[in-house]
Amino acid sequence: MEPHLLLAGLNILVVDDDEDSRFYITTVLEADGATVITVASAAVALKVLAELQPDVLICDISMPNEDGYTLIRKIRTAVRSMTLDSISSSAATSCKPLIKPDL
């Protein structure tokens, strides 16, 4: 009997500038049945979003050039017809709290 894959059928877009983080997140999600596409920047994510039509977006909030919060805001503004759940992530090791802007 095969184990039930909780994420089977979900298409997930992972946006993170760190290659190791993308690899780890992909490994964990694919082990539970998700289809995962990764990109290294917010700019690339915006270019491929309409074509990929992901169910879930996981993005690093502290990427260079454009952070994950800005990416989520742009997506919500530009693609109002798309239903997209989003998760913000960070590998920050600082104890300083991250301030979340209004989305």
Backbone hydrogen bonds in HBPLUS format (Angstrom, degrees):
<---DONOR---> <-ACCEPTOR-->    atom                        ^
c    i                          cat <-CA-CA->   ^        H-A-AA   ^      H-
h    n   atom  resd res      DA  || num        DHA   H-A  angle D-A-AA Bond
n    s   type  num  typ     dist DA aas  dist angle  dist       angle   num
A0008-ALA N   A0005-LEU O   3.25 MM   3  5.45 169.9  2.26 113.8 115.8     1
A0007-LEU N   A0032-ASP O   2.88 MM  25  5.44 150.9  1.97 154.1 155.5     2
A0010-LEU N   A0007-LEU O   3.05 MM   3  5.66 163.4  2.08 142.0 142.7     3
A0035-THR N   A0010-LEU O   2.88 MM  25  6.13 176.1  1.88 172.7 174.0     4
A0055-ASP N   A0011-ASN O   2.73 MM  44  5.31 153.8  1.79 142.6 151.0     5
A0056-VAL N   A0011-ASN O   3.27 MM  45  6.62 156.1  2.34 152.9 156.4     6
A0012-ILE N   A0035-THR O   2.81 MM  23  6.13 167.3  1.83 168.0 172.4     7
A0037-ILE N   A0012-ILE O   2.94 MM  25  6.31 161.8  1.97 165.6 170.6     8
A0013-LEU N   A0056-VAL O   2.93 MM  43  6.33 164.5  1.95 162.0 163.8     9
A0058-ILE N   A0013-LEU O   2.85 MM  45  6.21 166.5  1.87 160.7 163.7    10
A0014-VAL N   A0037-ILE O   2.85 MM  23  6.20 166.6  1.87 162.4 167.1    11
A0039-VAL N   A0014-VAL O   2.92 MM  25  6.36 151.8  2.00 164.6 172.5    12
A0015-VAL N   A0058-ILE O   2.78 MM  43  6.19 160.9  1.81 160.2 166.2    13
A0060-ASP N   A0015-VAL O   2.88 MM  45  6.26 154.3  1.94 166.7 175.3    14
A0016-ASP N   A0039-VAL O   3.15 MM  23  6.62 159.1  2.19 160.2 160.4    15
A0022-ARG N   A0018-ASP O   3.05 MM   4  6.39 161.3  2.08 154.8 160.1    16
A0023-PHE N   A0019-GLU O   2.97 MM   4  6.20 160.0  2.01 150.5 155.9    17
A0024-TYR N   A0020-ASP O   2.93 MM   4  6.15 167.4  1.95 152.7 155.6    18
A0025-ILE N   A0021-SER O   2.94 MM   4  6.06 176.3  1.94 158.0 159.3    19
A0026-THR N   A0022-ARG O   2.97 MM   4  5.99 161.6  2.01 146.3 152.1    20
A0027-THR N   A0023-PHE O   2.90 MM   4  6.07 162.8  1.93 152.3 157.2    21
A0028-VAL N   A0024-TYR O   3.05 MM   4  6.30 166.2  2.07 157.4 159.9    22
A0029-LEU N   A0025-ILE O   2.99 MM   4  6.15 169.7  2.00 154.0 157.2    23
A0030-GLU N   A0026-THR O   2.86 MM   4  5.86 167.5  1.87 156.0 160.0    24
A0031-ALA N   A0027-THR O   3.14 MM   4  6.12 145.5  2.27 137.7 146.4    25
A0032-ASP N   A0029-LEU O   3.09 MM   3  5.33 143.1  2.23 101.7 112.3    26
A0034-ALA N   A0029-LEU O   3.15 MM   5  5.51 157.0  2.20 143.0 136.0    27
A0033-GLY N   A0030-GLU O   2.98 MM   3  4.92 164.1  2.01 106.3 108.7    28
A0045-ALA N   A0041-SER O   3.10 MM   4  6.34 157.8  2.15 143.7 150.4    29
A0046-LEU N   A0042-ALA O   2.97 MM   4  6.24 158.0  2.02 153.9 158.2    30
A0047-LYS N   A0043-ALA O   3.24 MM   4  6.51 146.0  2.36 139.1 147.9    31
A0047-LYS N   A0044-VAL O   3.07 MM   3  5.06 120.0  2.44  94.9 110.2    32
A0048-VAL N   A0044-VAL O   3.08 MM   4  6.36 150.0  2.17 154.5 161.6    33
A0049-LEU N   A0045-ALA O   2.97 MM   4  5.77 130.5  2.22 148.5 159.7    34
A0052-LEU N   A0048-VAL O   2.94 MM   4  6.06 164.4  1.97 164.3 169.2    35
A0053-GLN N   A0049-LEU O   2.94 MM   4  5.89 162.1  1.98 157.2 160.9    36
A0085-ASP N   A0055-ASP O   3.30 MM  30  6.56 160.2  2.34 154.8 148.9    37
A0057-LEU N   A0085-ASP O   2.82 MM  28  6.23 152.0  1.89 153.7 163.3    38
A0087-ILE N   A0057-LEU O   2.72 MM  30  6.14 151.3  1.80 160.7 170.2    39
A0059-CYS N   A0087-ILE O   2.91 MM  28  6.41 158.3  1.96 163.9 170.7    40
A0089-SER N   A0059-CYS O   2.79 MM  30  5.83 156.0  1.84 143.8 145.2    41
A0061-ILE N   A0089-SER O   2.83 MM  28  5.95 150.7  1.91 176.9 172.8    42
A0066-GLU N   A0064-PRO O   2.73 MM   2  5.60 143.8  1.86 104.3  93.9    43
A0071-LEU N   A0067-ASP O   3.10 MM   4  6.45 157.0  2.15 148.0 155.1    44
A0072-ILE N   A0068-GLY O   2.94 MM   4  6.18 165.4  1.96 152.6 155.3    45
A0073-ARG N   A0069-TYR O   3.00 MM   4  6.21 161.9  2.03 148.4 153.6    46
A0074-LYS N   A0070-THR O   2.90 MM   4  6.14 161.6  1.93 153.0 157.7    47
A0075-ILE N   A0071-LEU O   2.94 MM   4  6.18 160.4  1.97 154.9 160.3    48
A0076-ARG N   A0072-ILE O   2.97 MM   4  6.16 166.4  1.99 153.6 157.0    49
A0077-THR N   A0073-ARG O   3.02 MM   4  6.19 143.9  2.16 144.2 154.0    50
A0078-ALA N   A0074-LYS O   2.81 MM   4  5.90 166.3  1.83 154.2 158.1    51
A0079-VAL N   A0075-ILE O   2.88 MM   4  5.58 164.1  1.90 150.3 154.6    52
A0082-MET N   A0079-VAL O   3.22 MM   3  5.67 155.1  2.28 111.1 117.9    53
